[in-house]
């Protein structure tokens, strides 16, 4: 199985669910803290 990070953008079908789709709202270059905060906010919204 190919890791999503190893595939070129052209190889990702628009209908395929991406493993990293939950990170779409995070700015490029964000660090661990920003990613952790984003994921924690998403979990809080699920309640």
C-alpha positions as CSV (number, residue, x, y, z in Angstrom):
1,X,0.0,0.0,0.0
2,X,1.3,3.5,-0.9
3,X,1.4,6.1,1.8
4,X,-0.7,9.2,0.8
5,X,2.3,11.4,1.4
6,X,4.3,9.4,-1.2
7,X,1.7,9.8,-3.9
8,X,1.7,12.7,-6.4
9,X,-1.3,15.0,-6.3
10,X,-2.3,13.8,-9.8
11,X,-2.6,10.2,-8.6
12,X,-5.3,11.1,-5.9
13,X,-8.7,10.7,-7.4
14,X,-11.1,13.4,-6.2
15,X,-13.5,10.7,-5.0
16,X,-10.9,9.0,-2.9
17,X,-11.0,9.8,0.8
18,X,-7.5,11.0,1.9
19,X,-5.9,9.8,5.1
20,X,-4.9,13.4,5.8
21,X,-8.1,15.1,4.9
22,X,-8.6,16.0,8.6
23,X,-5.6,18.3,8.3
24,X,-6.9,20.4,5.3
25,X,-7.6,23.5,7.6
26,X,-4.0,23.6,9.0
27,X,-1.7,26.2,7.4
28,X,1.4,24.8,5.6
29,X,4.4,24.9,7.9
30,X,2.3,24.5,11.1
31,X,4.1,22.7,13.9
32,X,3.2,20.0,16.3
33,X,1.4,22.3,18.7
34,X,-0.8,23.8,16.0
35,X,-1.7,20.4,14.7
36,X,-2.5,19.1,18.2
37,X,-4.7,22.1,18.9
38,X,-6.5,21.7,15.6
39,X,-7.2,18.0,16.3
40,X,-8.3,18.8,19.9
41,X,-10.8,21.4,18.6
42,X,-12.2,18.9,16.1
43,X,-12.7,16.3,18.9
44,X,-14.4,19.0,21.0
45,X,-16.8,19.7,18.1
46,X,-17.8,16.1,17.9
47,X,-19.3,16.1,21.5
